[in-house]
Amino acid sequence: MLNPTPLRAVLCGALVLLAGGCATGHGHTPEELSEMIADTVRTTTGAPGLGVPDTAFDPARFLCEPAVDSPGSGSWRTEAPREPSDPDEAVGLGLLPAEGAGPDHGTATVAATVVGPDGGAATAEADLAAEEWTRLAYPDDFGADPAPGVHTVVWTDADTDTPLACDGFALE
C-alpha cells in the first residue's frame, strides 16, 4: 500500500506553489500544471501517478478497499490468481472491458500498476482488446522484482489515468 503521508506532503506543497504561481502569472494552462504536479508526485514518492487510487487488495475477501469504481456503464472484469503463487513463476493478470467501453469508446490503452507489499509500484501498459481479455504477466511485463506477500493491481486508462478496476494476488 502506498504511504499517503509523503504523497499528501508533496501534493500540499505543489498546491501551495500552484496557488502562489497563479497570483503572479505563470504562463501555464491548468492541464500543464496538473501534469507538472503529477510528475512531481511520481518522481518524489515513486507513486505511479495521480490516477492510481490509494487502495489495497484484501486476499481474504478478494476485494480492494476502498473499491475502485470505473466510470460509465457496466463493470470491468479482472483476472488474477486466487491461490498464493510461486514468486519464480509469472502471474497472469487480465482485464475485460465493461459493456459499452473499450477501444471504440475512448479507452484504447490500459495500464496495470502492481503495488507490492513494501509499497513499491511497477506499471505495464497494453492495448485494450474490444470484448476480449487483455493480458499481462507479472513480473515479466513489468520489469519488477517479485516479493512475497499481497500485491494490489490497479487498472487505469493509460491516457487519462482514470481508474477502471482493482484486483490482487499473493506471492508465497
Secondary structure, 3 states (H helix, E strand, C coil): CCCHHHHHHHHHHHHHHHHHHHHHCCCCCHHHHHHHHHHHHHHHHCCCCCCCCCCEEECCCCEEECCCCCCCCCCCEEECCCCCECCCCCEEEEEECCCCCCHHHCCCEEEEEEECCCCCEEEEEEECCCCCCEEEEECCCCCCCCCCEEEEEEEEECCCCCEEEEEEEEEC
